[in-house]
Amino acid sequence: MSRLRPSPSQTVGPFYHFSLTANEALGCMSGADAKGERIRLRVRLFDGAGAPVPDGIIELWQADAAGKYHHPADTQEKAPDPGFCGFGRLATDADGACVFDTVRPGPTPDGHGGCQAAHISVTVLARGLLRQVQTRLYFEGDPMLADDPVLKLVPAERRGTLLARKDAAGTWRFDLRLQGADETVFFEI
């Protein structure tokens, strides 16, 4: 009887890039009739040496402006916004960037009678990773940040890696660093 032997781990990609990011419309998460504050979000992905990752995939999952997810597991009594899908996926370009058009999410229940600050769940797939990594994007200046139960789990000196910042043109910018100085905090999910 032959024995099975483990094979070496393989990194995700870059082959996935061609089939999973063919639909650029997945960068527009809100329709013309979506409720809430429309925002543009520019995400950049960097490797451990600080170089842009030109062939990564960024996926976003978020609640609508009222804090409701368009998903059956969200049992809040309010209806989801029909003009908003809540999911986006784009490839990074030569600068390691991709741009999403969405709405600023509302606070969501934390499951213990409180609320989580407005946030977007972010999944990253890129060459060199053995599996996808997950993090959260919060909005700089949000008064609810101090009470967010997930953000409280992150050491204070590392919380800045989870903040998107608004530039002079009004675009929210979020840098993801896979390793090195200012490495983004990633969560085990």
N, C-alpha and C positions, 0 to 999 in steps of 0.2 A: 504494500500500500504506500503510495507516495504521500509525503507530508507537505502541507501547504506552508509556504514561506512568505513572510511579509515582503511587500515590494516597497521601494523607497517612496517617501512622500513626494508629491508633485505640487508645484505652486499653482495658484489659480492664474489662468491667462498666460499669454495675451490672446489666445485663440478665441475666448469668449467675447471679446470686444466686438468682433464683426457681426455676430448674430444678435447680441442682446441690446445693442445701442443703435440699431438701424432706424428706429422710429424717433426722429428728433422732436416730434410733437409731445413726447413724454417730458419735455422740459417746461411745458405750459400746463400747470396743475389747476388753473382756474379758468372757467369760461367767462364770457362777457357779462353774464348775469350773476356771477359769484358775489356773495356778500363779504364785507370787510375791507380792511386796508390792503390794497394791492402793493406787493413788494417785489423787487428784483433782488435775487440772491446769487452772488458770484462765489463759487466754491473753487478753491485751488488746492491741489494735492502735491505734496513734496515728499521726497524720499529722505533717508537718513543723512545724506550729505547736503541737503537743502536744495537739490535740483528738482525741477518740476517733473511730475510723472505724466507723460503724454498719452498713455494708453490705459488709464484706469477707468473704472466705472463708479459713479456716485449715484446712490439711490436715496430718495427722501420719502418719509412717511410722516404725515402730520394730521392734526385735527383741523377742522375748519375754523372760521373766525369766532364761532360760538363755543368752541372747545369740544365739538362732537366729531368722532371719527366716522368715516363712511365705511363701517364694518359691522357685521352682526354681533361681534363680541362687545361693542360699545352699547351698554344697556341703558344709557341715559334716555329719558322719555322724550327729549326733543328730537326732531327729525334732522338728519344731515342736510347740509346745503346741496341741493341738486346741481348747482353750478360749479361745484368743487369736487375733485376726485381724491385728493389727499396723497397721491403717489406720483413720484417722478423718477426718471432714470436717464442719465446722460453720460456720454463718454467725455473724458478730459481731452483737451486739445494740446497742441505743442507747448503751450505755457502751463500745462497741468490744470487748466481751468474749464469750468462749464457754468452756464448761467440758467437759472430757473426763474420763471415768472409764477408767482403764487400769491397767497394772502397771508398776512401775519396771523398765526394760529392764536386761538383763545386759550385761556387756562383750562386745564383738564382736571377732573377729580383724581385724588391720589389714592382712593380706596380706603381711606381712614377718616373721612369727613372733612378733609382739607382739599387744597388745590395745588397742582403743580404749576410752576411758571410756564408761560408760553415757550414751547420748544419744538424742535423738529428732530425726528430720529434719522440718523445718517448711517448708511451702510457703505463700506468701501471695498471694492474688489480691485486688486492690482497685482501685477507680476511681483514675484518674491513673497507673496503671502501664501500660507498654506490653507487658509480659509478666509472668508470675509471678516472684517472687523466692524464693530458698531460703536457709535458714539451719539452724543446729543449736541445740538446747536441751540444755544440760548441767545437772547438779544440783550446786548449791552444797554444798561440804563433801566432795565425792567425792574420796577420796585418790588416785584414778587420773587426776585432771585434769592434774597436772603432767607426766605422760608421754603424754598423748593426742597422736598425731601431727598431727591436724588442728588442734587447739587451739593447738599450738606454732607454727602458721603465722600466727596472729593476734597482732598487737602486744599486749604485756602490758597496756597501758592500755585496750585495747578488749575484752579477754576477758570482762569483767563484763557486757557486753551479751548474752552467750550463756548466762548463768546463771539458772536458775529458783531461786527462794528459797521456803522453806517459811514459811508464816505461823503465827500462834498457834493457829489452828484445825486445822492439819495439811495445808492445801491448798498445793500448789506453785503459785507465781505466776510468770508469764513475760510481760514487757512487750516488745512489738515496736514499735520506732520506725522509721518509714519514712524519715525525714530529720531533720536538725537535731542539737541537742545530744544526746549519747548515742545516736546512730543505731545501730541494730542492725547487726552485721556480717552481710552477705549474701555468699553464695558464688556464683561462676560455675560452673555445672554443665553 
